[in-house]
Amino acid sequence: RGLRDTGREVAGDASWYGWDFAGNPTATGAIYDPRLFTAAHRTLPFGTFLRVRWEERCVIVLVNDRGPYGNFERVIDLSLGAAKYLGTDLIGVAPVEADILLPR
């Protein structure tokens, strides 16, 4: 209820990052915890929420980091917790659609 859909969407491949990055600061300065539902995106403003959909599942994540780096076909890096919830952690990279949400 505290979020509103902007009508904009991001679509493409999503990867994830996990325990190797735990304890390190994100681009916002927050300490990365792979159990939380967060994400990295190259350009979306920090504090943006995304409703990420894959197959029949969806998860809401907070953009608090920059990335993904290296492969520009990927549009988002999910935290391990978010990837596990979606079920994409076992396949590594998955095509997703994400609605851009903002606080009301």
Secondary structure as UniProt FT lines:
FT   STRAND          3..17
FT   HELIX           19..21
FT   TURN            22..23
FT   TURN            27..28
FT   TURN            34..35
FT   STRAND          38..40
FT   TURN            46..47
FT   STRAND          49..54
FT   TURN            55..56
FT   STRAND          57..65
FT   TURN            72..73
FT   STRAND          74..79
FT   HELIX           80..86
FT   TURN            89..91
FT   STRAND          94..103
//
